[in-house]
Amino acid sequence: MGTLDRFSVAASFRASLAAPVLPAAAVKLTADSGYFWFFAPDNVELVVKVVDACVDPFQAHWFFGAGMTNVEVQMVVTDRHTGESKAYDNALGTPFPPIQDTSTFAATCP
């Protein structure tokens, strides 16, 4: 079972203040990674990966994300086993910062 089978990742975006918030379309790449598109299927906007690091000395699930966008974005990662979730936001007009979260899901092993 892949890590993305345990965790769900959802994203929404807004391209301008006058625009509505819309859901991003998710595409699974591997058991641990995927990407989102906003405007067209061949225009990748976000790439995500959940890593099972439930081994010593880490004992956590890690979440990594990168965006090639400056629109408003909210991503929510949810552990389907525990119900724990974490939101990651990007403000409209700012470059999307890389996400390297190795601590949020530290209590989710195994």
C-alpha positions as CSV (number, residue, x, y, z in Angstrom):
1,M,0.0,0.0,0.0
2,G,1.4,3.4,-0.9
3,T,1.6,6.4,1.3
4,L,-0.9,8.3,-0.7
5,D,-3.4,5.4,-0.1
6,R,-3.2,6.4,3.6
7,F,-3.0,10.2,3.1
8,S,-5.3,12.3,1.0
9,V,-4.1,15.6,-0.5
10,A,-6.6,18.2,-1.7
11,A,-6.0,21.6,-3.2
12,S,-8.0,24.6,-4.1
13,F,-6.9,27.9,-5.8
14,R,-8.0,31.4,-6.7
15,A,-6.4,33.3,-9.6
16,S,-7.5,36.8,-8.6
17,L,-9.5,38.6,-5.9
18,A,-12.5,38.7,-8.2
19,A,-12.3,35.0,-9.0
20,P,-14.0,32.2,-7.1
21,V,-12.1,29.6,-5.1
22,L,-12.0,26.4,-7.3
23,P,-10.8,22.9,-6.7
24,A,-7.5,21.8,-8.3
25,A,-7.5,18.6,-10.3
26,A,-5.3,15.9,-8.8
27,V,-3.3,13.3,-10.8
28,K,-1.6,10.4,-9.1
29,L,2.0,9.8,-10.3
30,T,3.3,7.0,-8.0
31,A,2.1,5.4,-4.7
32,D,3.8,8.3,-2.9
33,S,3.5,11.3,-5.2
34,G,1.2,13.3,-7.5
35,Y,0.5,16.7,-9.0
36,F,-2.3,19.2,-9.4
37,W,-3.3,21.3,-12.3
38,F,-5.6,24.4,-12.2
39,F,-6.2,25.7,-15.7
40,A,-5.4,22.9,-18.1
41,P,-4.4,19.2,-17.7
42,D,-1.0,19.8,-19.4
43,N,-0.1,22.7,-17.0
44,V,1.3,21.3,-13.8
45,E,0.9,23.8,-10.9
46,L,1.8,21.8,-7.7
47,V,3.8,18.6,-7.1
48,V,3.4,16.7,-3.8
49,K,4.9,13.7,-2.1
50,V,4.2,11.9,1.2
51,V,7.1,9.8,2.5
52,D,6.8,6.9,4.9
53,A,9.8,7.6,7.3
54,C,8.4,5.4,10.0
55,V,11.9,4.0,10.7
56,D,14.5,4.9,13.4
57,P,15.5,7.6,14.0
58,F,12.6,9.5,12.2
59,Q,9.3,7.8,13.1
60,A,7.1,10.1,11.1
61,H,5.4,10.6,7.7
62,W,6.9,13.5,5.8
63,F,5.1,15.8,3.4
64,F,6.9,17.6,0.6
65,G,5.3,20.0,-1.9
66,A,6.4,22.5,-4.5
67,G,4.4,25.0,-6.6
68,M,5.1,26.6,-9.9
69,T,2.5,29.3,-9.3
70,N,1.8,32.6,-7.6
71,V,-2.0,32.3,-7.3
72,E,-3.8,31.8,-4.0
73,V,-3.6,28.1,-3.0
74,Q,-4.7,26.0,-0.1
75,M,-3.6,22.4,0.2
76,V,-4.9,20.1,2.9
77,V,-3.2,16.8,3.8
78,T,-5.2,14.3,5.8
79,D,-4.2,11.1,7.4
80,R,-7.1,8.7,6.7
81,H,-6.2,6.5,9.7
82,T,-6.1,9.1,12.4
83,G,-8.1,12.0,10.9
84,E,-5.3,14.4,11.6
85,S,-4.9,17.1,8.9
86,K,-2.6,20.0,8.1
87,A,-3.3,23.0,5.7
88,Y,-0.6,24.7,3.7
89,D,-1.5,28.1,2.2
90,N,0.0,30.4,-0.4
91,A,-1.2,34.0,-0.6
92,L,-2.3,35.5,-3.9
93,G,0.5,37.2,-5.8
94,T,3.4,35.5,-3.9
95,P,5.6,32.7,-5.2
96,F,4.7,29.3,-3.8
97,P,7.3,28.4,-1.2
98,P,8.6,24.8,-1.0
99,I,7.1,22.6,1.7
100,Q,9.5,20.3,3.6
101,D,7.4,19.2,6.6
102,T,9.0,16.4,8.5
103,S,7.2,17.0,11.9
104,T,3.5,17.5,11.4
105,F,2.7,13.8,11.0
106,A,5.2,12.6,13.6
107,A,2.6,10.8,15.7
108,T,1.2,8.8,12.8
109,C,3.5,5.8,12.7
110,P,2.9,3.0,11.9
